[in-house]
Every structure is written in structure tokens, then in C-alpha cells.
């Protein structure tokens, strides 16, 4: 969430920055500023009345001690009127504060200066590409055919149990999935990330804290009875570990990683481009989260990018990195890099990771702060990235490593799988 003080003091800058997202925010910014002015004026009036009421209470006490009960009675009548007025003003101030908060929730994060201008994914900028695209044998197949051939993932069985988008992993397919999870976690913990096991359901406050609400309400599975949400990513519970926390500056940075299943309704996603593992309602993902000093967060972002690059280099998958344009960035992000793996069998790029810096946007919602050297509380910067999301990584491995004898297992995974070929 954007800070109201920043908006108030930088109205034109906010409007111009959000225009990079193709959003005309002038009306909303004007409404936010006007609401804030009303809220502050109401609060000043309330504070003055409370101050006056406190003074009268002291005067009443002095008059009672002096035996001047009649004068004290007159002042008591004034305090009754002041209490009624203060009650009305407190209710008005609370209502204005709530209205202001709801309006602030509708404003996305400001793009960093380095974010490219653009409206669509086609305008994202490729900043790095590595790995030779393999030449497959004649008759090579996409992963949704391979998994049937080798009986390692069953989409129809998952559809019977739950519905479309909930696959069942079998035999070597399940072992390969588990191997990838363990490998990703090992790489993250070796890099200094502390591993957590976190709940797969979160409350409303947690969903608001990281920006899933109100932006992605329709994309999350919701249990109305207990008002809990199935997590769309481990980012939500892991980052919320630090909600309402004040860290000491010497505790920064905080590095965390977690494996969780992720649940997304993916409403409106249809067509061949979402076939098989390309788009699921339940999938596994290993996440990395960082809490950083504002002066070091962009250096940390580059470090996260290098970390994901190292994993893809070890998996020997051809990949590229895109810097997202303003129109394609997520609601909460200030700057995002997307990683894509090339699927030779599908002849297209598949997104497998997003690494983002949210600056203070999430921290402001979370009230996640650190105490600086002068003893002042400052908002931290939060970052997160997929390290990695499994479905499309698995699709890339199955398709790019297929041979006429079977599917080879990347060498780095063989100590985890216990086998080197799916046949």
C-alpha cells in the first residue's frame, strides 16, 4: 500500500508513475488527498475537544476542592456536551480513516524508474538468455502425451477425484516431483535462506498484508465458513510471519524459503496454451522471501536473479529473463523479472519464476518495520521469488530431456530420484 504522506506530498509524481501501468490515477489520487484532508481536520477538531474536556475535568476537580459546587456543576454540563461531540467526531474520524484505507487499497505499487513502458507481455524486455535449445528426435511429443506414455502423471484421474487442473503424480513422476522440491530447498538453504513449514490457509489480514486482497479475491479459493483462503503462493504465509514486527537494523536481511502446494482458481484460463502442466489449480512451488534494508533491496533483487539462474544452469534448461513492462507487472510489484524456460516440444517459452521487489508496498500493509541506528522505526523492503514453480519446470524437463529410449533425468537430480531414466 502506498503511504498517504508520500501521495500527499508527491501527487503528480504518483499520477505519472501509475501512468506507466496504463492507469489514469488522477481521480483516485484527488479523492485520496481530499479524504486525508477531511480525516486530519476531523482529528484536529477531536483532539482540541478532548484537550478542552481534560482541562475542564481538572478545573472541576479544583472547584470541588474549593467548595464551589455550583460552578463545578456548570462545567460538568459543558463536559457532557463535549463528550457527545467528541463521540460523534471519533465516529466520523474512524469512518473517514476506513474510507481512506479502502481507497488506498485500490492503488497499485509505483513502478521503479527502470521499468520499461508498455501495455502487453509482448513489450517486456529480454535482458538475458542462456542455454542451447536441444534438437529433439523425430516424433518428439509434448509433456501431456509423454506422461500418458510413461504413466507418470494422470490428469483424468485427478479430474475424477477433484476436477480439471488437479493432476495425480504417479511412480517415477511423483519421485521426480519430490526430487525437484528437495533440490530447490537444498539450493535455497545452502544460499542462506532459512526453511519454514507454513499453513496452507491464511486469514483475511494475511491476504491483505501481502496484497492478494482486494486485488486477486476472485482468483483465490475461499472457505466462507471460517473466512480463510487457500494460499496462491507461499509468499503469503511466509511474509506474514513478520506482520506487525519491528526488527533491529542488525537483523537485516531476513532470508526465508518454504515449499507449499499453491491453489489458484485461474478463472477464465482456457485453450491449448494452458494444456497439461502449463496451467493448474493446484501445483507445488518453492518460494524465497527477503526482508531488506531499503538501501540494499535492489542489490538483493539482483542476487535473487543470480540464484535462480544458477539453478536453471544446473538443470541445463534453456531459459531467458524478462524485465516486465509497466502494463504487465503485478499489482504489488515495483520491479519484476520473469524467468521462462523454452519448451522444444511445444516450441514456446513457459514462465517458471517471477522475482520481484515490492519496496515498502507490502511492508506498509504489514506494519513491518525496522529500528534504524537513530532509533527511528522505518518501513522495510520486501522481495520474493519462485525458486522454483514446479509444473512448467517439470514440463520443460520432460520435453527437452526426452529421447527415443525414454526421458533422461538431469544429472543434478539423480541423487534425489535414485534413477536416471524414465522408461
C-alpha positions in Angstrom: 0.0 0.0 0.0 1.3 3.4 -0.9 2.0 5.7 2.0 -0.5 8.6 2.4 2.2 11.1 3.3 4.1 10.3 0.1 0.9 10.6 -2.0 0.0 13.9 -0.4 3.5 15.4 -1.0 4.0 13.8 -4.5 0.6 13.8 -6.2 1.9 14.5 -9.7 4.7 12.0 -9.3 2.3 9.3 -8.3 -0.1 10.0 -11.2 2.8 10.0 -13.7 4.3 6.8 -12.2 1.0 4.9 -12.4 0.5 6.1 -16.0 3.4 3.7 -16.7 1.0 0.9 -15.7 -1.6 2.4 -18.1 -3.7 3.7 -15.2 -5.2 7.2 -15.1 -5.0 7.7 -11.3 -5.8 11.4 -11.1 -9.3 11.0 -9.9 -8.4 8.4 -7.3 -5.3 10.4 -6.1 -7.5 13.5 -5.8 -10.1 11.6 -3.8 -7.4 10.1 -1.5 -5.9 13.5 -0.8 -9.3 15.1 -0.1 -10.3 12.2 2.2 -7.0 12.6 4.1 -7.6 16.3 4.5 -11.0 15.7 6.0 -9.7 12.9 8.2 -6.8 15.1 9.5 -9.1 18.1 10.1 -11.6 15.9 11.9 -8.8 14.5 14.1 -7.5 18.0 14.9 -11.0 19.1 16.0 -11.4 15.9 18.0 -8.0 16.4 19.7 -8.9 20.0 20.6 -12.2 19.0 22.1 -10.5 16.2 24.1 -7.9 18.6 25.3 -10.6 21.1 26.3 -12.5 18.3 28.1 -9.4 17.3 30.0 -8.8 20.9 31.1 -12.4 21.2 32.3 -12.1 18.0 34.3 -9.1 19.4 36.0 -10.9 22.7 36.7 -13.9 20.8 38.0 -11.7 19.0 40.4 -10.1 22.2 41.6 -13.6 23.8 42.1 -14.9 20.8 44.1 -11.9 21.0 46.3 -12.6 24.7 46.9 -16.2 24.0 47.8 -17.6 25.8 44.6 -20.0 23.1 43.7 -22.4 25.4 41.7 -19.6 26.5 39.4 -18.4 22.9 39.1 -21.9 21.8 38.1 -21.9 24.4 35.2 -18.6 23.0 33.9 -19.9 19.4 34.2 -22.8 20.3 31.9 -20.2 21.5 29.4 -18.2 18.3 29.6 -21.4 16.3 28.9 -21.8 18.3 25.6 -18.1 17.9 24.8 -18.3 14.1 25.3 -21.3 13.8 22.9 -19.5 15.9 20.3 -16.2 14.0 20.8 -18.1 10.7 20.3 -19.6 12.0 17.0 -16.2 13.2 15.8 -14.4 10.0 16.8 -17.0 8.0 14.8 -16.6 10.4 11.8 -12.8 10.1 12.0 -13.0 6.3 12.1 -15.3 6.3 9.1 -13.0 8.6 7.1 -10.0 6.5 8.1 -11.7 3.4 6.9 -12.9 5.0 3.6 -9.3 6.3 3.1 -7.8 2.9 3.7 -10.3 1.2 1.2 -9.3 3.8 -1.4 -5.6 3.3 -0.8 -6.1 -0.4 -1.3 -7.2 0.2 -4.9 -3.9 1.9 -5.9 -1.1 -0.5 -7.1 2.5 0.0 -6.3 4.5 2.6 -8.2 6.8 1.1 -10.9 10.5 1.7 -10.4 12.2 4.1 -12.7 13.9 1.3 -14.7 10.6 -0.4 -15.5 10.0 -0.4 -19.3 7.0 1.4 -20.7 4.5 -1.0 -22.3 1.0 -2.4 -22.1 1.2 -6.0 -23.0 3.6 -9.0 -22.4 4.9 -8.6 -25.9 6.5 -5.3 -24.7 8.5 -7.0 -21.9 12.3 -6.7 -22.4 14.6 -9.7 -22.7 17.6 -8.9 -20.6 19.4 -12.3 -20.6 19.2 -15.6 -22.4 21.3 -18.7 -21.9 21.3 -22.4 -23.0 21.2 -24.1 -26.3 17.7 -25.3 -27.4 18.0 -29.0 -27.9 17.2 -30.7 -31.2 14.7 -33.5 -30.5 14.3 -36.7 -32.3 11.6 -37.1 -34.9 8.3 -37.9 -33.3 9.1 -36.0 -30.0 6.0 -35.2 -28.0 4.6 -32.5 -25.7 4.6 -33.5 -22.0 0.8 -34.2 -21.9 1.5 -37.1 -24.3 4.7 -38.2 -22.6 3.1 -38.5 -19.2 0.5 -40.9 -20.6 3.1 -42.9 -22.5 5.2 -43.4 -19.3 2.3 -43.4 -16.9 3.8 -40.8 -14.5 1.0 -38.1 -14.3 -2.7 -38.8 -14.7 -4.8 -35.8 -15.5 -8.0 -37.8 -15.9 -7.7 -39.4 -12.5 -7.2 -36.0 -10.9 -10.3 -34.8 -12.8 -12.3 -37.7 -11.4 -11.2 -37.1 -7.8 -11.5 -33.3 -7.8 -11.7 -31.6 -11.2 -9.6 -30.3 -14.1 -6.3 -28.8 -13.1 -5.6 -31.2 -10.2 -3.3 -33.9 -11.6 -2.2 -37.1 -9.9 1.6 -37.8 -9.9 2.5 -41.5 -10.1 5.6 -43.7 -9.7 8.6 -42.0 -11.1 6.6 -38.9 -11.8 5.9 -38.5 -8.1 9.5 -39.2 -7.2 10.8 -36.7 -9.8 8.4 -34.1 -8.3 9.7 -34.8 -4.8 13.3 -34.7 -6.1 12.7 -31.2 -7.5 11.2 -29.9 -4.3 14.1 -31.2 -2.2 16.7 -30.0 -4.7 15.2 -26.5 -4.7 15.0 -26.3 -0.9 18.6 -27.5 -0.6 19.8 -24.9 -3.0 18.0 -22.2 -1.1 19.1 -23.2 2.4 22.7 -23.6 1.1 22.4 -20.0 0.0 21.4 -18.9 3.5 17.6 -19.0 3.3 16.0 -20.3 6.5 13.4 -23.0 5.8 9.9 -22.8 7.1 6.8 -25.0 7.0 3.8 -22.8 7.0 0.0 -23.1 7.0 -1.7 -23.6 3.6 -4.7 -21.5 4.7 -4.5 -17.8 5.7 -6.8 -15.4 7.3 -8.1 -12.2 5.7 -5.5 -10.0 7.4 -2.7 -12.1 5.9 -4.2 -11.8 2.4 -4.5 -8.1 2.7 -1.0 -7.9 4.1 0.8 -9.1 1.0 -1.7 -7.6 -1.5 -3.7 -10.6 -2.6 -6.8 -8.8 -1.3 -8.6 -7.0 -2.7 -6.8 -7.3 -6.0 -7.0 -11.1 -6.5 -10.1 -12.0 -4.5 -11.7 -13.8 -7.4 -8.6 -16.0 -8.0 -8.3 -17.5 -4.5 -10.3 -20.4 -3.1 -12.2 -19.1 -0.1 -13.8 -21.0 2.8 -16.6 -18.7 3.8 -17.5 -20.6 7.0 -14.2 -19.7 8.7 -13.3 -16.9 6.3 -9.9 -18.5 5.3 -8.2 -18.5 2.0 -6.1 -21.3 0.4 -2.8 -19.8 -0.4 -1.9 -18.9 -4.0 1.8 -18.9 -3.1 4.0 -19.4 0.0 4.8 -15.7 -0.3 1.6 -15.0 1.7 2.2 -17.0 4.9 6.0 -16.6 4.9 5.9 -12.8 4.5 3.1 -12.6 7.1 5.4 -14.3 9.7 6.8 -10.7 10.1 3.5 -8.8 10.1 3.4 -6.3 13.0 7.1 -6.9 13.7 9.8 -4.3 14.4 13.2 -5.7 13.6 16.5 -4.3 14.6 18.6 -3.0 11.7 21.3 -5.5 12.5 18.8 -8.3 12.0 18.5 -7.4 8.3 18.5 -9.1 5.9 16.0 -11.8 6.7 16.0 -14.7 4.2 13.3 -17.3 4.2 12.2 -20.2 2.0 9.3 -22.6 2.0 7.7 -25.4 0.0 3.9 -25.4 -0.3 1.2 -26.5 -2.6 -0.4 -23.5 -4.2 -4.1 -23.1 -5.1 -5.4 -20.8 -7.8 -8.8 -20.7 -9.4 -7.3 -19.4 -12.7 -10.8 -18.2 -13.8 -11.0 -17.6 -17.5 -7.9 -19.6 -18.5 -8.7 -21.8 -21.5 -7.1 -23.0 -24.7 -4.2 -25.1 -25.8 -1.6 -22.7 -24.1 -2.9 -23.9 -20.7 -2.9 -27.6 -21.5 -1.4 -30.2 -19.3 1.0 -28.8 -16.7 1.0 -25.4 -18.3 -1.8 -24.1 -16.0 -3.1 -25.9 -12.9 -5.4 -25.1 -10.0 -3.1 -26.9 -7.6 0.6 -27.0 -8.0 3.8 -27.2 -6.0 6.2 -24.3 -5.6 9.3 -23.5 -3.6 9.5 -19.8 -2.7 12.2 -17.4 -1.4 11.4 -14.3 0.5 13.7 -11.5 1.7 13.2 -8.6 4.1 15.8 -5.9 3.3 17.1 -2.5 4.3 15.7 -0.1 1.7 19.3 0.9 0.7 20.1 -2.7 -0.2 16.9 -4.2 -1.7 17.8 -3.7 -5.4 21.2 -5.3 -4.8 19.3 -8.2 -3.1 17.0 -8.4 -6.1 19.9 -8.9 -8.4 21.3 -11.6 -6.1 17.9 -13.4 -6.2 18.0 -13.3 -10.0 21.5 -14.8 -10.0 20.4 -17.5 -7.6 17.6 -18.7 -9.9 19.9 -18.5 -12.8 22.3 -20.9 -11.1 19.5 -23.4 -10.5 18.5 -23.4 -14.2 22.1 -23.6 -15.3 22.5 -26.8 -13.1 19.2 -28.2 -14.6 20.7 -27.4 -18.1 17.4 -25.9 -19.3 17.4 -23.2 -21.9 15.9 -20.1 -20.3 15.6 -16.3 -20.7 15.0 -13.4 -18.3 12.5 -10.7 -19.0 12.1 -7.3 -17.3 8.4 -6.8 -17.2 6.9 -3.6 -18.6 4.6 -1.4 -16.6 1.4 -2.9 -18.1 2.4 -6.5 -17.3 3.6 -6.1 -13.7 1.7 -7.5 -10.7 -0.3 -5.2 -8.5 2.2 -5.1 -5.6 5.5 -5.1 -7.5 7.9 -2.2 -8.1 10.1 -4.2 -10.4 9.7 -7.8 -11.6 11.9 -10.2 -13.6 10.3 -13.2 -15.2 12.2 -16.4 -16.0 11.0 -18.5 -18.9 12.1 -22.0 -20.0 11.9 -22.9 -23.6 9.8 -26.0 -24.3 11.2 -27.5 -27.5 8.3 -29.9 -27.9 5.7 -27.0 -27.6 8.0 -24.6 -29.5 7.4 -21.8 -27.0 8.6 -20.2 -23.8 7.0 -21.1 -20.4 7.1 -18.8 -17.4 8.6 -20.6 -14.4 9.5 -17.9 -12.0 8.9 -14.2 -11.1 11.4 -12.4 -8.9 10.1 -9.1 -7.5 10.9 -6.1 -5.3 7.9 -4.6 -3.6 9.8 -1.9 -1.9 7.7 -0.6 1.1 4.3 -1.6 -0.5 3.8 -4.8 1.4 5.6 -3.6 4.5 3.3 -0.6 4.8 0.3 -3.0 4.9 2.0 -5.4 7.2 3.4 -2.7 9.5 6.8 -4.5 9.0 9.4 -2.1 10.2 13.0 -2.0 11.5 14.6 0.3 14.0 17.4 2.3 12.4 20.7 3.5 14.0 18.9 6.6 15.3 16.2 4.5 17.0 13.5 5.5 14.5 11.1 3.0 13.0 11.4 2.7 9.2 9.5 0.5 6.8 11.5 -2.4 5.4 11.6 -3.6 1.8 10.2 -7.0 0.9 11.1 -9.2 -2.0 10.1 -12.6 -3.2 10.6 -15.1 -6.0 9.8 -18.6 -7.2 12.7 -20.8 -6.7 11.1 -22.6 -8.4 7.5 -23.3 -9.5 7.4 -27.0 -10.4 4.8 -27.6 -13.2 6.5 -25.8 -16.0 10.0 -26.7 -14.9 8.8 -30.3 -14.9 7.2 -29.8 -18.3 10.5 -28.4 -19.6 12.5 -31.4 -18.3 10.1 -34.0 -19.7 10.0 -32.4 -23.1 13.6 -31.2 -23.5 15.2 -34.4 -22.0 13.1 -36.9 -24.0 14.9 -39.4 -26.1 13.9 -42.5 -28.1 14.8 -44.6 -25.1 12.9 -42.6 -22.5 13.2 -39.3 -20.5 16.6 -38.6 -19.1 16.8 -37.2 -15.6 19.0 -34.1 -15.3 22.3 -35.1 -13.7 21.9 -32.8 -10.7 18.7 -34.5 -9.8 19.8 -38.1 -10.0 21.0 -38.3 -6.3 17.5 -37.3 -5.4 15.5 -39.5 -7.7 17.6 -42.7 -7.5 17.2 -43.3 -11.2 18.5 -41.6 -14.3 15.8 -42.6 -16.9 12.0 -42.7 -17.1 11.2 -45.5 -19.5 
